[in-house]
């Protein structure tokens, strides 16, 4: 309770953040697959190369749903607990996730799908 905000605001904001995160997790389970979600492409790129980018569920709105919507969930504990420390940790983790995306994930995607440029994710 190191933030002085109205508890109703923290509940509403947390509710707003959880909606796209839940939609992402449902879309991932149904359309994307948990193997791909845990980054099997880094370990078996030849197998994943045969699979197309998913464009159903949340992935029809963005090719990068995991990073854009999934990690919103990191902010919820800090908002609900009104904790500056928890929000600082969420910020660090969110930045760190994007560093991972640009330094690890995106180069692998470009390598795996280099022959088929139209299958590469949109720039976001």
N, C-alpha and C positions, 0 to 999 in steps of 0.2 A: 504494500500500500504506500509506495513512495511517490505515486502520482496523485494529484488532486483532481480527479475527473469524476463526473457523475457515474455511478454504477450502471444506470440504465443505458448510458452511452456506450460503456464498455461491453454490455451484453449485446446491444444492437450491432456494434461494429464487429464483434466476434461472430455473431450470426451471419453477417454479410460476408465475412472472410471464409467461413466454413462452407458456404454453399458451393463456390467454384471448386474448392478442394475436394469435397465429396463427389461432385460431378466428375472431376478428374479421376478419382480413384475408381469410380464405377466404370467410366469409359476405358480406363486402363485395363481393368479386369476383363471387361467384355470384348473390347476391340483390339487392344494393343498386346495384351499378354504380359504376365508377370516376368517371364524370362527376359523379354526385351526391356522391361522396366528396370530390371536389376542389372542392365547393361551387358547382356550377353554378347552384344556386338563387339565389344572390346576383346573378347576372348575367342569368339568364333565368327570372325567377319565374313567368311565365305558362306556360311549358312544363312546369315542375316541378309547378305547381298541379294538373295533371291526374293526377299519379301519387300513389298511396296510400303511406302509411308502410309500410315493410317489416316484416313480422312472421314472418320465417323465419330460420333459422340462429341466430346470437347475438341477433338482434333480436327473437326471440320471448320472450327473457328480460328485455330492456330496450329501450326506444326510443332510448336514448342510448349505444349500444355504443361508438361512436367515442371519446367522451370518458371513459367509465368504464373500458373495457378496453384500447383502442388505445394509450393513452399510458403504460401500465404498462411498455412497452418502453423508455421513457426511463431507467428506473431500472436496467436490467440492466448497462450498462457500469460504472456506479459500484459496483454490488454485486460484479460479477466482479473488477474492478480494486481493490476495497476502497479506494475513493478518496472522501475527504470532499468534495473539490472537484467531482468528477463528480456526487456525490449532491446537492450544493448546486445545481448547474446543472439537474439533473433536477427538483428541487423547484421552482425558479423557473419552468422551462418548464411543469411541470404546473399550477402556479397560473396562469400566463399563459394557458394553453389554456382554463382554466375562465373566466377573465375574458373571453376572446374569445367563449366560448359564451354567457355571460349578456348581454354587451353587443352582440354582432353576430348570432350564430346564432339564439338564441331569439327576439329581436324579428322577424327575418326569417321564422321559422317561423310565428309568430303572424300576421304580415301575410299570408303566402301562403295559410295555411289558415284564415283568420278566418271564412269562411262555413261551414266544416265543423268544428265544435268537437270532434266525436268523433274526428277524425283527428289532433288535436294530440298530441304526445308526453306520456306520463305524467310527473307531477312526480317527480323523483328527487333 
